[in-house]
Amino acid sequence: MLCRISCNSQDPEDFLAAFALGTVGWILCTISMGIVEWRVWHVDNTTIISSGIAWVGIWKVCFISYLHVSPGYEEQFCHKFSGYDSSIPHEIYAAQGLLLIAMFMGLLGLTATIFALRNVYMGITDKTLITRFFLVGGFFYVFSSLCILIPVSWNFYSVTHNQSIAFPPSYYMPSSPAVQEAGAAIPIGIVAVILLLLSGTFSLSYRFPVTVNTTMKS
């Protein structure tokens, strides 16, 4: 009796899980890039920053103010960073670029993985094509995670060392806070890094099942 045995095979469900991890990681990357809570500044002067708390993101700085509206009515005042503001730290502009790259690379990784999984589940046996797409997807996931890790680490370092920022007067922000802490974007970014690294590791470890013929006596 002739039997077909698969050697070095890996469960396709593992790579479906890798795709799911990559998808969640990419979504979290997008969320961290969009929210303003990267650094939370606590300030002593509440004349303009009424709540005493300001949020410093990678695209803008925001705080709650009662100054320009009716008494008892709060308004969130935000000022977007401009490329002409030389006083803004370089890590903020670097974070903008790196997170945009991370989002794009993650999207490419998802696209490559979707194509590879499609071929696997449709029974296409082009070993070279499937393996290449898994490897490409894994590379994009890992590269995306590194692009997120750099701004997350940089901003966390700035928070732990209570570094100041010489904002222009139009921002209505003090040059330094009384104390600052990491905002929600940093832990979200860390989780995104972990998930994308796991997804990339799974994708890079893909091995196409090898099928051999074996004759057995019955």
Secondary structure as UniProt FT lines:
FT   STRAND          2..7
FT   HELIX           12..34
FT   TURN            37..38
FT   STRAND          39..42
FT   TURN            50..51
FT   STRAND          53..56
FT   STRAND          60..65
FT   TURN            67..68
FT   TURN            71..72
FT   STRAND          75..80
FT   TURN            83..84
FT   TURN            86..87
FT   HELIX           90..121
FT   TURN            122..123
FT   HELIX           127..160
FT   TURN            161..162
FT   HELIX           169..171
FT   STRAND          179..182
FT   HELIX           185..204
FT   STRAND          210..215
//
